[in-house]
Amino acid sequence: MIEILLEEFEDYYKEQLESQFFKVKKAVKKQLSEINEGLLEIKVCTDHFIDAGEGKIDEKALKSLHLFSDKIRKEIDEVGVPEEDITYDAMYNLLSSIKKLFTNINDIAKKSIPKFQKQLQGEIKELSYITRKLGNKQKALDEFLRKKYTNVKDAEYLLKKLPKLFILKENIENAKSDLDGFEKELEERQSEQENLTEALKKIEKNELFTKLDQLEAKLARLRMNVNNQFGFKKALKKLKFELEKNTMHIPNVNIYFLKDFLKNPINTLINESRDLPKFSALLIQLRHILEDNKLNLKSDVKDKTIQQINTIFDEKNIQNEIDNLKTIRSEIDDIKKKIEQEGLAVKRDEIKNKISLNTVKLEHLENDLDRKNKDYLRYLSSLKNEREDIQKSIKDHINQEVKLNITFNF
């Protein structure tokens, strides 16, 4: 097996084609040479037109003759006869160019020749003969390509697959470069996240924050305990509904206090005056209403509600608990002021914001890394498949086992 670098393969393969298809290539080169000679003969023929026209035709016709000659020469110059890179595609393009040349010569001749046709009969016949001869050479080359050049054409087609290998190689290198960049940035972001998290922990270990957390937890438990004693809110809601509909007239019920209590029981009681007179009056009126069954509650609900109200009056804990809530709130406010004065809250918020922003960037980086890694693996797989396909084609066309070595710049 021959191992060869991808960058060197094209020259190697072309040499093999020249060697293995030497006879066919030689025959093609001969035909191309004859076609080139035919094109030159047309140019020489146009010179004959100019020489013959001097002194035979008037100035206006001579000017048309020069334009005729120049146009044909220009058309011939645009016909590219391959000299080194002789391939099927190049020759196919040549045949197309010659067909176009004949069409253009005919168009030019129709417009120009009538102006000097009588005086230059011999030259016109010469041009017609040369173009017919070139047309025959064109047909011969076309037939040769169809009958004798098929195997060479198929072998040459393999070269069209090479650019895809180079593109995939470049894509792999770019994807790997992007991957390395993303991985490096990800490591930096993760390190920054760890540093920010440690900085946040350090701040939050401050005794002020510790005390604040303890007091807020204590406040939450106390609020829950107080709220659990207000199992009669359902009865109060029904009472409020009846009062608003004016279906029930009960003296000494402060409807505004009732509404505030239903919205936020604890804050309403905290804002009450000492001994909670409005709250006590509301409960007394509610108990009378329940005892008279004016709210039409179910017996078990009514009895349970009355029992809860009696418990509040018997144990007399609500005022103490409200006082405790006020005390804890005051302590929390004091600690928050100290935290504010020492700038701890600002520092903590800044770090939290940085952590939040960095978290978003980390997520984006991880997504980019995952996407680019998929691209990288896909390009590698495509390159492997394409290389195997080309290596198989090499074996089929020139009967040689070749391994394409592909090196990457990373």
KOLLO-217636 format. One record per residue (C-alpha): residue in three letters; x, y, z. Coordinates in nm, 3 decimals. Layout:
N
 code      px      py      pz
  Ala       X       Y       Z
...
END
This chain:
410
 code      px      py      pz
  Met   0.000   0.000   0.000
  Ile   0.119   0.349  -0.087
  Glu   0.078   0.617   0.178
  Ile   0.063   0.972   0.052
  Leu  -0.029   1.310   0.199
  Leu  -0.360   1.453   0.090
  Glu  -0.186   1.770  -0.033
  Glu   0.042   1.564  -0.261
  Phe  -0.218   1.321  -0.390
  Glu  -0.353   1.525  -0.683
  Asp  -0.015   1.551  -0.856
  Tyr   0.054   1.183  -0.788
  Tyr  -0.285   1.076  -0.923
  Lys  -0.251   1.285  -1.239
  Glu   0.088   1.125  -1.306
  Gln  -0.073   0.783  -1.269
  Leu  -0.350   0.877  -1.512
  Glu  -0.093   0.997  -1.765
  Ser   0.099   0.673  -1.724
  Gln  -0.190   0.425  -1.728
  Phe  -0.391   0.597  -1.999
  Phe  -0.091   0.702  -2.204
  Lys  -0.229   0.592  -2.542
  Val  -0.563   0.759  -2.493
  Lys  -0.399   1.079  -2.368
  Lys  -0.158   1.075  -2.663
  Ala  -0.444   1.040  -2.909
  Val  -0.633   1.323  -2.744
  Lys  -0.330   1.551  -2.749
  Lys  -0.289   1.486  -3.121
  Gln  -0.652   1.579  -3.184
  Leu  -0.617   1.892  -2.974
  Ser  -0.308   1.989  -3.170
  Glu  -0.501   1.947  -3.496
  Ile  -0.786   2.159  -3.361
  Asn  -0.538   2.425  -3.256
  Glu  -0.390   2.419  -3.606
  Gly  -0.739   2.458  -3.751
  Leu  -0.800   2.766  -3.538
  Leu  -0.469   2.914  -3.649
  Glu  -0.560   2.842  -4.013
  Ile  -0.878   3.047  -3.968
  Lys  -0.668   3.336  -3.836
  Val  -0.430   3.305  -4.132
  Cys  -0.731   3.296  -4.362
  Thr  -0.852   3.628  -4.224
  Asp  -0.507   3.770  -4.310
  His  -0.561   3.647  -4.665
  Phe  -0.890   3.836  -4.668
  Ile  -0.709   4.160  -4.575
  Asp  -0.428   4.108  -4.827
  Ala  -0.672   4.023  -5.106
  Gly  -0.900   4.313  -5.024
  Glu  -0.629   4.578  -5.054
  Gly  -0.683   4.757  -5.388
  Lys  -0.982   4.543  -5.488
  Ile  -1.261   4.691  -5.276
  Asp  -1.358   5.043  -5.186
  Glu  -1.271   5.207  -4.857
  Lys  -1.610   5.140  -4.694
  Ala  -1.600   4.769  -4.781
  Leu  -1.235   4.749  -4.668
  Lys  -1.334   4.891  -4.331
  Ser  -1.605   4.621  -4.299
  Leu  -1.347   4.361  -4.399
  His  -1.114   4.470  -4.118
  Leu  -1.399   4.456  -3.868
  Phe  -1.490   4.110  -4.000
  Ser  -1.131   3.990  -3.952
  Asp  -1.096   4.145  -3.605
  Lys  -1.421   3.994  -3.478
  Ile  -1.332   3.646  -3.598
  Arg  -0.985   3.670  -3.443
  Lys  -1.142   3.781  -3.116
  Glu  -1.383   3.487  -3.119
  Ile  -1.095   3.245  -3.187
  Asp  -0.891   3.390  -2.899
  Glu  -1.179   3.309  -2.665
  Val  -1.160   2.940  -2.758
  Gly  -0.938   2.781  -2.496
  Val  -0.751   2.474  -2.618
  Pro  -0.619   2.287  -2.310
  Glu  -0.245   2.232  -2.316
  Glu  -0.147   2.098  -1.973
  Asp  -0.460   2.018  -1.773
  Ile  -0.613   1.796  -2.038
  Thr  -0.930   1.650  -1.887
  Tyr  -1.271   1.547  -2.007
  Asp  -1.428   1.862  -1.869
  Ala  -1.168   2.083  -2.039
  Met  -1.226   1.911  -2.373
  Tyr  -1.603   1.921  -2.332
  Asn  -1.576   2.295  -2.276
  Leu  -1.356   2.317  -2.587
  Leu  -1.618   2.143  -2.799
  Ser  -1.884   2.382  -2.668
  Ser  -1.657   2.678  -2.746
  Ile  -1.602   2.559  -3.104
  Lys  -1.978   2.522  -3.157
  Lys  -2.023   2.875  -3.030
  Leu  -1.738   2.990  -3.259
  Phe  -1.911   2.849  -3.568
  Thr  -2.237   3.016  -3.473
  Asn  -2.066   3.352  -3.422
  Ile  -1.865   3.324  -3.745
  Asn  -2.188   3.258  -3.936
  Asp  -2.354   3.561  -3.775
  Ile  -2.054   3.784  -3.853
  Ala  -2.028   3.652  -4.207
  Lys  -2.397   3.716  -4.283
  Lys  -2.355   4.083  -4.193
  Ser  -2.012   4.147  -4.347
  Ile  -1.943   3.917  -4.645
  Pro  -2.215   4.062  -4.876
  Lys  -2.011   4.388  -4.883
  Phe  -1.711   4.222  -5.047
  Gln  -1.847   3.886  -5.168
  Lys  -1.786   3.938  -5.541
  Gln  -1.426   4.053  -5.506
  Leu  -1.311   3.786  -5.255
  Gln  -1.470   3.463  -5.381
  Gly  -1.152   3.257  -5.335
  Glu  -1.094   3.366  -4.977
  Ile  -1.458   3.300  -4.884
  Lys  -1.426   2.945  -5.023
  Glu  -1.099   2.902  -4.829
  Leu  -1.267   3.010  -4.503
  Ser  -1.559   2.776  -4.569
  Tyr  -1.322   2.486  -4.636
  Ile  -1.114   2.549  -4.322
  Thr  -1.420   2.580  -4.095
  Arg  -1.565   2.255  -4.237
  Lys  -1.234   2.082  -4.173
  Leu  -1.231   2.217  -3.815
  Gly  -1.591   2.099  -3.775
  Asn  -1.486   1.748  -3.877
  Lys  -1.206   1.755  -3.618
  Gln  -1.453   1.870  -3.360
  Lys  -1.685   1.579  -3.442
  Ala  -1.394   1.336  -3.431
  Leu  -1.295   1.456  -3.085
  Asp  -1.654   1.437  -2.966
  Glu  -1.686   1.078  -3.089
  Phe  -1.350   0.986  -2.938
  Leu  -1.453   1.121  -2.598
  Arg  -1.776   0.922  -2.605
  Lys  -1.623   0.594  -2.722
  Lys  -1.263   0.589  -2.602
  Tyr  -1.242   0.830  -2.308
  Thr  -1.509   0.690  -2.074
  Asn  -1.270   0.510  -1.839
  Val  -1.042   0.811  -1.822
  Lys  -1.339   1.038  -1.758
  Asp  -1.450   0.821  -1.465
  Ala  -1.099   0.817  -1.325
  Glu  -1.069   1.195  -1.360
  Tyr  -1.400   1.242  -1.181
  Leu  -1.235   1.124  -0.861
  Leu  -1.036   1.451  -0.851
  Lys  -1.364   1.641  -0.812
  Lys  -1.408   1.474  -0.474
  Leu  -1.081   1.609  -0.335
  Pro  -1.206   1.964  -0.256
  Lys  -1.462   1.816  -0.019
  Leu  -1.182   1.650   0.177
  Phe  -1.000   1.982   0.210
  Ile  -1.320   2.156   0.316
  Leu  -1.390   1.889   0.578
  Lys  -1.028   1.911   0.698
  Glu  -1.064   2.288   0.736
  Asn  -1.400   2.247   0.911
  Ile  -1.244   2.001   1.156
  Glu  -0.956   2.237   1.230
  Asn  -1.194   2.530   1.282
  Ala  -1.428   2.324   1.498
  Lys  -1.136   2.199   1.709
  Ser  -1.011   2.555   1.749
  Asp  -1.358   2.666   1.859
  Leu  -1.381   2.369   2.097
  Asp  -1.049   2.456   2.258
  Gly  -1.161   2.817   2.294
  Phe  -1.495   2.721   2.448
  Glu  -1.330   2.472   2.685
  Lys  -1.077   2.730   2.799
  Glu  -1.347   2.992   2.853
  Leu  -1.565   2.736   3.031
  Glu  -1.281   2.652   3.271
  Glu  -1.230   3.022   3.340
  Arg  -1.602   3.074   3.401
  Gln  -1.624   2.771   3.629
  Ser  -1.324   2.893   3.826
  Glu  -1.484   3.238   3.853
  Gln  -1.811   3.077   3.967
  Glu  -1.630   2.884   4.239
  Asn  -1.457   3.202   4.357
  Leu  -1.786   3.394   4.363
  Thr  -1.960   3.112   4.551
  Glu  -1.682   3.108   4.811
  Ala  -1.701   3.486   4.844
  Leu  -2.079   3.462   4.896
  Lys  -2.039   3.192   5.159
  Lys  -1.783   3.402   5.340
  Ile  -2.016   3.702   5.355
  Glu  -2.317   3.496   5.455
  Lys  -2.118   3.339   5.741
  Asn  -2.104   3.682   5.902
  Glu  -2.278   3.665   6.243
  Leu  -2.522   3.938   6.137
  Phe  -2.654   3.728   5.850
  Thr  -2.657   3.420   6.072
  Lys  -2.859   3.605   6.334
  Leu  -3.087   3.747   6.064
  Asp  -3.157   3.400   5.925
  Gln  -3.236   3.270   6.274
  Leu  -3.475   3.557   6.349
  Glu  -3.650   3.530   6.010
  Ala  -3.696   3.156   6.064
  Lys  -3.831   3.224   6.416
  Leu  -4.064   3.491   6.275
  Ala  -4.194   3.253   6.012
  Arg  -4.267   2.983   6.271
  Leu  -4.445   3.230   6.497
  Arg  -4.654   3.367   6.211
  Met  -4.752   3.016   6.118
  Asn  -4.848   2.940   6.479
  Val  -5.063   3.255   6.500
  Asn  -5.224   3.190   6.163
  Asn  -5.313   2.837   6.271
  Gln  -5.532   2.984   6.543
  Phe  -5.748   3.165   6.290
  Gly  -5.953   2.868   6.177
  Phe  -6.265   3.086   6.191
  Lys  -6.175   3.290   5.879
  Lys  -6.432   3.097   5.676
  Ala  -6.706   3.214   5.913
  Leu  -6.571   3.571   5.895
  Lys  -6.579   3.564   5.515
  Lys  -6.942   3.457   5.523
  Leu  -7.017   3.728   5.780
  Lys  -6.853   3.990   5.556
  Phe  -7.057   3.866   5.260
  Glu  -7.384   3.897   5.454
  Leu  -7.296   4.243   5.586
  Glu  -7.208   4.373   5.240
  Lys  -7.540   4.241   5.107
  Asn  -7.724   4.407   5.395
  Thr  -7.897   4.078   5.472
  Met  -7.779   4.095   5.831
  His  -7.765   4.390   6.070
  Ile  -7.525   4.346   6.359
  Pro  -7.418   4.635   6.581
  Asn  -7.057   4.700   6.684
  Val  -6.901   4.515   6.389
  Asn  -6.628   4.724   6.226
  Ile  -6.657   4.621   5.860
  Tyr  -6.328   4.794   5.769
  Phe  -6.138   4.610   6.039
  Leu  -6.302   4.286   5.923
  Lys  -6.183   4.341   5.564
  Asp  -5.828   4.424   5.676
  Phe  -5.817   4.118   5.900
  Leu  -5.924   3.887   5.618
  Lys  -5.656   4.030   5.388
  Asn  -5.369   4.009   5.637
  Pro  -5.463   3.893   5.990
  Ile  -5.120   3.930   6.152
  Asn  -5.038   4.277   6.017
  Thr  -5.387   4.394   6.117
  Leu  -5.337   4.274   6.473
  Ile  -4.988   4.424   6.492
  Asn  -5.137   4.759   6.399
  Glu  -5.415   4.717   6.662
  Ser  -5.401   4.902   6.991
  Arg  -5.304   4.725   7.311
  Asp  -5.527   4.432   7.424
  Leu  -5.669   4.408   7.069
  Pro  -6.013   4.564   7.141
  Lys  -6.135   4.553   6.779
  Phe  -6.026   4.193   6.737
  Ser  -6.190   4.091   7.067
  Ala  -6.514   4.274   6.980
  Leu  -6.519   4.102   6.638
  Leu  -6.476   3.757   6.796
  Ile  -6.747   3.824   7.056
  Gln  -6.994   3.930   6.786
  Leu  -6.899   3.632   6.570
  Arg  -6.954   3.393   6.862
  His  -7.302   3.540   6.930
  Ile  -7.392   3.509   6.562
  Leu  -7.272   3.149   6.552
  Glu  -7.458   3.061   6.872
  Asp  -7.775   3.199   6.714
  Asn  -7.681   3.012   6.395
  Lys  -7.738   3.322   6.183
  Leu  -7.470   3.220   5.931
  Asn  -7.634   2.882   5.863
  Leu  -7.309   2.688   5.897
  Lys  -7.302   2.315   5.941
  Ser  -7.323   2.210   6.305
  Asp  -6.973   2.061   6.317
  Val  -6.819   2.370   6.151
  Lys  -7.015   2.604   6.379
  Asp  -6.916   2.415   6.694
  Lys  -6.551   2.394   6.594
  Thr  -6.540   2.768   6.519
  Ile  -6.697   2.857   6.857
  Gln  -6.445   2.629   7.027
  Gln  -6.154   2.805   6.853
  Ile  -6.287   3.145   6.961
  Asn  -6.327   3.025   7.321
  Thr  -5.973   2.890   7.319
  Ile  -5.840   3.231   7.215
  Phe  -6.025   3.400   7.500
  Asp  -5.933   3.130   7.753
  Glu  -5.562   3.106   7.678
  Lys  -5.513   3.475   7.605
  Asn  -5.194   3.406   7.405
  Ile  -5.264   3.618   7.097
  Gln  -5.150   3.946   7.251
  Asn  -4.825   3.789   7.373
  Glu  -4.759   3.636   7.035
  Ile  -4.829   3.966   6.861
  Asp  -4.588   4.135   7.102
  Asn  -4.328   3.870   7.019
  Leu  -4.384   3.929   6.648
  Lys  -4.329   4.301   6.697
  Thr  -4.013   4.236   6.898
  Ile  -3.868   3.998   6.640
  Arg  -3.955   4.239   6.360
  Ser  -3.779   4.517   6.546
  Glu  -3.472   4.299   6.598
  Ile  -3.472   4.208   6.229
  Asp  -3.492   4.574   6.133
  Asp  -3.201   4.656   6.364
  Ile  -2.985   4.381   6.215
  Lys  -3.075   4.489   5.862
  Lys  -2.966   4.842   5.947
  Lys  -2.632   4.714   6.076
  Ile  -2.589   4.502   5.765
  Glu  -2.670   4.807   5.552
  Gln  -2.428   5.028   5.747
  Glu  -2.144   4.781   5.702
  Gly  -2.218   4.747   5.329
  Leu  -2.265   4.373   5.359
  Ala  -2.602   4.369   5.183
  Val  -2.465   4.560   4.884
  Lys  -2.165   4.328   4.860
  Arg  -2.386   4.020   4.885
  Asp  -2.625   4.151   4.617
  Glu  -2.334   4.234   4.388
  Ile  -2.192   3.885   4.425
  Lys  -2.534   3.726   4.373
  Asn  -2.583   3.930   4.056
  Lys  -2.240   3.825   3.930
  Ile  -2.322   3.461   4.008
  Ser  -2.653   3.493   3.824
  Leu  -2.491   3.649   3.515
  Asn  -2.208   3.399   3.520
  Thr  -2.458   3.111   3.546
  Val  -2.630   3.229   3.227
  Lys  -2.295   3.258   3.049
  Leu  -2.198   2.910   3.169
  Glu  -2.520   2.766   3.027
  His  -2.456   2.934   2.692
  Leu  -2.098   2.811   2.688
  Glu  -2.204   2.455   2.768
  Asn  -2.460   2.468   2.486
  Asp  -2.200   2.610   2.245
  Leu  -1.951   2.345   2.352
  Asp  -2.205   2.066   2.300
  Arg  -2.308   2.201   1.959
  Lys  -1.950   2.248   1.840
  Asn  -1.851   1.903   1.966
  Lys  -2.135   1.752   1.762
  Asp  -2.012   1.946   1.457
  Tyr  -1.657   1.825   1.518
  Leu  -1.762   1.460   1.544
  Arg  -1.987   1.493   1.239
  Tyr  -1.703   1.639   1.030
  Leu  -1.468   1.363   1.146
  Ser  -1.720   1.096   1.049
  Ser  -1.782   1.257   0.709
  Leu  -1.408   1.285   0.643
  Lys  -1.357   0.921   0.729
  Asn  -1.636   0.810   0.495
  Glu  -1.522   1.037   0.212
  Arg  -1.162   0.920   0.241
  Glu  -1.265   0.554   0.236
  Asp  -1.483   0.619  -0.069
  Ile  -1.197   0.791  -0.254
  Gln  -0.945   0.519  -0.159
  Lys  -1.183   0.257  -0.297
  Ser  -1.224   0.458  -0.617
  Ile  -0.846   0.485  -0.654
  Lys  -0.822   0.107  -0.639
  Asp  -1.100   0.072  -0.899
  His  -0.953   0.324  -1.143
  Ile  -0.576   0.276  -1.131
  Asn  -0.558  -0.061  -0.951
  Gln  -0.342   0.068  -0.667
  Glu  -0.403   0.060  -0.294
  Val  -0.344   0.409  -0.165
  Lys  -0.386   0.545   0.186
  Leu  -0.448   0.917   0.208
  Asn  -0.273   1.064   0.510
  Ile  -0.451   1.372   0.643
  Thr  -0.273   1.589   0.898
  Phe  -0.441   1.863   1.098
  Asn  -0.304   2.194   1.216
  Phe  -0.394   2.173   1.584
END
